[in-house]
Amino acid sequence: MKRLFLIATVLLVVAFGYFYYRSRSTITVTNLPSAGNATDQSALLQETIDTLSKFVVLPEGDEPVLGIVSDPEALAGEAFFKGAQVGDRVLIYPKARKAILYRPSIGKIIEIESIPETTSNTQVGI
């Protein structure tokens, strides 16, 4: 009986640790405003790519995902988002595993980071 209790406790701790790790390794930003149409969203993505390509070589052959930071406090635990502000843009290249944090209000790249292989997916939520 004690052995069964010990095994159940160990499994519970391992499961808790796994789900905690998964929740910490997910990047969450607000996606493009849903009020805009696809043309507006596409134009904003292209504008961001055009601007960033002046400062850094962007991955080719990879379709980037664009997000806009809406709640920096919710992202405070992520080192990549340290100092992020409302309105900052996040350009994520999933195949190249690169993320770029860009602040259009001052025209500067705030952070560039490689997404670790251990991160199984990137969540871009609305």
N, C-alpha and C positions, 0 to 999 in steps of 0.2 A: 504494500500500500504506500509506504513512504517512497519507494523507488518510483512508482507511477506518479506521485505528486511531484517529485524532483524532476522527472522528465517533462511533465506538463509545464512546470515553472520555467525550465530552460527553454522550451519551445516558445513559450509566451514572450520571454525576454528577447529571444532572437527575432521573432516576428515583429515585436515593437521596434527594435533597433532597425530592422530592414525598412519598415514603413516610415520611420522618422528620417532615415537617410534619404529615401526616395523623395520625401516632401521637401527636404533641404536642397536637393540637387535639381530642382525644377525652377526655371526662370519664368516669372509671370509678369507680363506687361499687358497694357490695354492695347487691343488691336486698333486698327484705323477706325475712326468714327463710322458707325453704321449709317448715320444720316447721309453721308456722302455717297454718291453713286460710284460705280466701278471705274468710270473714267477719271473722277477726282482722285480716287485711291491710287490708280495707276500713275497718274500725273505726280502725285506726292512721292510715290516710290521712285519714279524716274528722276525727279528733282533731287531727292536725297542721294541716289546713286551718282548722278552727274556732279553734285557738289563734293561728295566724298572722294570720287575718283581723281580730283585735283590734288588731294593730299596723300592718298595711299593707293597702292595697287590692290584692286578688288579681285576676288576669285572669279574666274571665268567658268562658264558651263554650269553654273549653280544658280538656281532661282532663289533670290533672297526673300526673306519675310520681313516686313516692316511693322514695328510696333511703336506706340507712343506711351511714354510713362505718364500715368495719371495719378498714381499714389506712391510717391517715393518712400513714404514711411513703411508701406507694406513690403518694400524691397530692401529695407535697411539691413537685413541679415546677410545679404549677398554682397560680397566684396566688389563685384563688378559694378554694382549700382551705388557704391559709396559716393555721395555728393550728387546723385541724380536729382533732377528737378522736374516739376510738372512741365510737359511739353517736349522733353528730350526724346529723341528718336533712337530706336534700337534696330539696327539692321543685322539680321541673323542669316548666315549662309550655312544651311544644314549639312550639305555634303562636305564643304571645306571645314566645317566645325569652327567657324569664326563668328564673333559677335562684336559689333561696333556701337558704342554709345556716343551719339552726336547731339550737340546743343545748337540748334539753328539760331537761337536768339543772339548768340555771340559768334557763330560760324566756326566753332571749334570741336574737334574730336576730344571727348572726355576720357574714353577708355576703349582699348581694343584687347580682346581676350580670345584665346583658343578655348573651345568647349571641350572639356575632358572626355575621353573615350568612355569613361564609366557613366557619364550622363546618357541615359538611354533615350530620352526624348526632351524636346523643348516645348513647353506649354505656352502658347500665346492665347490668352483668354480675353474675352470681351468683358 
